[in-house]
Amino acid sequence: MKGKFITFEGPEGAGKTSVLEVLMKEVNNNNNMDAVFTREPGGIRISEKIREVILNKEHTEMDSRTEALLYAAARRQHLVERVIPAIETGQIVFCDRFIDSSLAYQGYARGLGINEVLSINEFAINGLMPDLTFYFKIDPKVGLQRISKSSVREKNRLDLEDLTFHQKVQEGYEKVINMFPERIVVIDAEKSLEEVVEEVKKELKKVISF
Ligand code: TMP
């Protein structure tokens, strides 16, 4: 029996990580569901090391193509070690960010080209696209205000970018949603955490028993 691969996308401060924490608690209390919660870049040893290299605030000289390749490399290793084995044994994989982040951030906001970044990622993922993706839609200004108020979240190199960059990330995501409308479900992330969780669960019930 094959499992499912479900990804969560959105700009900074959209709240996807908080929603995933709530879902994880509920899923852990539900004995009928065998699930894995993970994140990108990271999730396993090698990819967490690549994450440190990419997001280190001191690495201001990093070239955009290098950045795109490092995300793709972290993605490959995480798929091979964590995602593919779980799906093959019938588990549901919930992943905080995946390929759409690269298309929006590196492809569009960094200006490398969505199709160019898609092609290096096609090499990395070798055909494994998510079954379902949630896009957490939020005004970038509201998202940035949320992260500036958060005391638990440590600022990374991409957080140091200005509002214009984050507005481009949002435009990039809109283009990506138009490329994959059958896979991506848009969630209004400006609503309360409880409302967003309910909305996500309603959509999840269409593809898994939950
Ligand atoms: P996080 O804050 O959601 O953990 O993600 C780390 C940062 O990395 C965030 O600013 C988004 C960015 N990112 C990309 O630019 N491209 C990617 O492919 C991924 C997975 C994340």
Boltz pocket constraint, residues with backbone or C-beta under 6 A from the ligand:
constraints:
  - pocket:
      binder: B
      contacts: [[A, 12], [A, 40], [A, 41], [A, 71], [A, 96], [A, 97], [A, 98], [A, 99], [A, 101], [A, 102], [A, 103], [A, 105], [A, 106], [A, 156], [A, 158], [A, 159]]
      max_distance: 6.0
